[in-house]
Amino acid sequence: MFNFDLSSLGFSDDEFEIDGIYYSKIKNNSVSVVSSNWPFLCCVNIFESDYIGAIQIPASITHNNTIYSVIKINDSAFEGCKKLSKITIPNSVLEIGRNAFKGCISLRNLVIPNSITQIKDSAFEGCEKLSKITIPNSVLEIGRNAFKDCISLKNLAIPESITQINDSAFEGCEKLSKITIPNSVLEIGQNAFKDCISLRNLTISESITKIRNSTFSCCSSLTNITIPNSHIVFRSPKQPKTTRNNQT
């Protein structure tokens, strides 16, 4: 058995830090933002993340006389940053990775740039103080658990670009009171709005073809549901497949 000081370990030539933000080279003069604990992700008993307060990610950086474009926020880059209160994401970023901001319990407001096409699984799961989200028209898909347990989320506008809302995307968003699902959405995943206990009004678009198991389970305040004159398949684990063609 041997002991050594992990804090003395440095980054490789492909990882570096500039102005308190850590980067990893990808290719073609581009980089991704990575965890300040990289490469010891999730070793929370050893390291505490350096990402605190307000963080502004630049569109480009210069390292060793080379200019790099910041095009990605890596998986788990800010996961568990409990003191991160604000994040500014530039339009150069094309991808927000899985678990990127999971458990950022002090993050309050978020503007997602119009360069993003997909919000990946659990990207903002457990951001307890996140009360407002702006999702741009560039986003095509909201991943599994993307905003699960964002218990302060009140305002949400789903843009016309979204085609799929995946499983548990907004599960446990206790303060979400109204949702309009645009015509672009074709499928809503299992448990997508489960336990949204403040949800009162729901309008389902004419384009929806499939609503999966327990999508609106335990929405105890839901009093008004508008279902269009379209061919919607409802799936339940305990009941046979049924079809609705009317309004309720």
N, C-alpha and C positions, 0 to 999 in steps of 0.2 A: 504494500500500500504506500502511496505517496501523496503529498500535498503540493499544490502550487496556487499562486495568486492569479485568478482568472482576469482580474482587472488590468493585468500587465499585458494581456494578449492584444495584439493590434489587428487591423484589417489587412486583407491582402491588397495587391495592387489594383484590383478591380472594385474595391470598396473604399470609400473615403467619406470624410465629414467636412462640410462647409457651412459656416454660420449656424451650427447646432443641428443641422439636418444631415442624416446619413444616406448615402447613395450607393447603388451598385450598378456597374456598367452592364449594359445589355448588348447592343451592337449598333453600328452605324452612328456613332457619336450620340447615343441616347442612354439615359439612365433611369432607374426606378428608385423611388424612395423606400428605404428599408427601416426596420426597427433599429433603435439605438442599442438594442441588446443583441443584434445580429453578430454571430450566428448562433446565439443561445436563446432562441425564441422560447417563451413560456417558462424560462427558468426564473420565475418570479421570486423565489426564495433566495436567489443569489443577486439579481440585479433589479433596480428600479429604473424605469424608463426616464430618459432625459427630456422627453417631450412633455412640457407643461405650459399652461397659460395659452396665449394666442400664437399660432404657428402659421406663417405665410410661406407656402411652397412657391418657389420661383419657376418661371417657364423655362429658364435655361440657367446653366451654371458654367463657370470656367474652372478647369482643373488642369494643372501642368500645361498651361497655354493652349488647352483644347476646350472648345465650347461644346457642351452637351445639352441636348433637349431633355427635359423631364417629361416622360411620356406615361409613366405608370406609378401607381402606389401599390407596393408589393403586398402579398398576403400577410396579414397580421402586423403590418407596418406600425400601426398605432394601437394595437390591441392591448387593452388593460391600462391605457394611459389615463389614470383616474383624475389627473389634474389638468388635462387638456380641455380648455374651455371654448376655443374657437379655432377653426381651420379654414384657410383660404386655399382653394385648389385652382390652379391656372387652366386656361383652355388648351394648353399643350398636352394635358393628361388625357389619355385615351381609355385607361382601364383602372378601375378600383378593385383590388384583389379581395379574395375571401377573408373574412374576419378583419378587414383592414382597420376598422374603428370599433370593433366589438368591445363592449365593456367600458367605453369612454363615458363614464357616468357624469362628468361635468360639462360635456359638450352640449350646447344649447341651441344653436342655429347653424344651418348648413345650406349652402348653395352649391349644387352640383353643376359643373360647367357643361356647356352644350357640346363639348367634344366627347363626352362619355356616351357609349352605346349600351352598356350593360352594367347593372349594379349586381355584383356577384353575391354568392351565398354568405349570409351572416355579416355582411359588410358593416352594418350599423346596429347589430343585435345588442340589446341591453344598454343602449344609450339613454339612460333614465331621464335626463333633463332635456332631451332633444324635443322641442315643442313645435318647431316649424321646419319643413323641408321644401326646397324648390327643386323639382325634378324637371329637367329640360326636355324639349321635344326630340332630342337626339336619342334618348334612352328607349330601347326596344324591348327590354326584358328586365323584370325585377326578380332576383334570385331567391332561393329558399332562405327563409329566416332573415331576410335582408334587413327588416326593421322590427323584428320580433322583440316584444317586451320593451318597446320605446313608450313607456307608460305615460309620458307627458305630451305625446304627439297629439295636437289638436287640429292643425291645419294640414290638409293634404290635397293636392291637385294632381291627378293622374293624367299625364298628357296624352294626346291622340296618337302618339307614336308607339305606345306600349301595346304589344301583341300578346304578352303572357305574364300573368301574375303567379308566381310559383308557390309551392307549399309553404304555409306558415309565414308568408311574407310580412304580414302585419298582425300576426297572432299576439294577443296580449296588449294591444295598444288601447289601454283602458279609457283614455279621454277622447278618442276619435269618435265624433258624433255624427258625421255625415260623409258619405262617399258617393261619388258619381263615377261609374266605370265607363270610359269612352267607347265609341264604336270600333276602335282599332283592336280592342281586346277580344281574343278568340277563346281563351281558356283561363279559368281561375282554379288554382291548385288546392289541394287538401289542406284544411285548417287555415286557409289564407287570412281570414278575418276572425278566427276563433277567439273567444274571450274578449272581444271588443265590446265591453259592457255598456259603453255610452252611445253606441251606434244606434240611431233612431230611424234614419231615413236611408234607403238604399235604392238606387236606380241602376238596373242592369241593362246594358246596351243590346241593341238588336243583333249585333254580330256574334254574341256569345253562343257557343255551341256545346260547351261542356263545363259543368260545375261539379267539382269532385267532392269526396267525402268530407263532411263536417266543416265545409267552407265557412259557414256562419254559425257554427255551433256555439252555444252559450252567449249569444248576443242578446242578453236579457232585456234590453231596452228597445229592441227593434220592433217598431209598430207599423212601419209603412215600407212595403216592398213593391217596386214596379218592375214587372217582368214583361218584356216586349212580346209581340206576336211572332216569335221565331221558334225554331226547332231546337230546344235546349234539352240536353240529356242530363238528368240528375242521377248521381251514383251514390249509393249508400251501402255500407257493409252488411246491413241487416235486412234491406229491402231489395226487391227486384228493380231493375232499371225502369224508369218511367220517363214520359215525355210530356212537356208542358208547351202549349201553343197559345196561351192566353195571358191576360194580365190579372194580377192578384192585388 
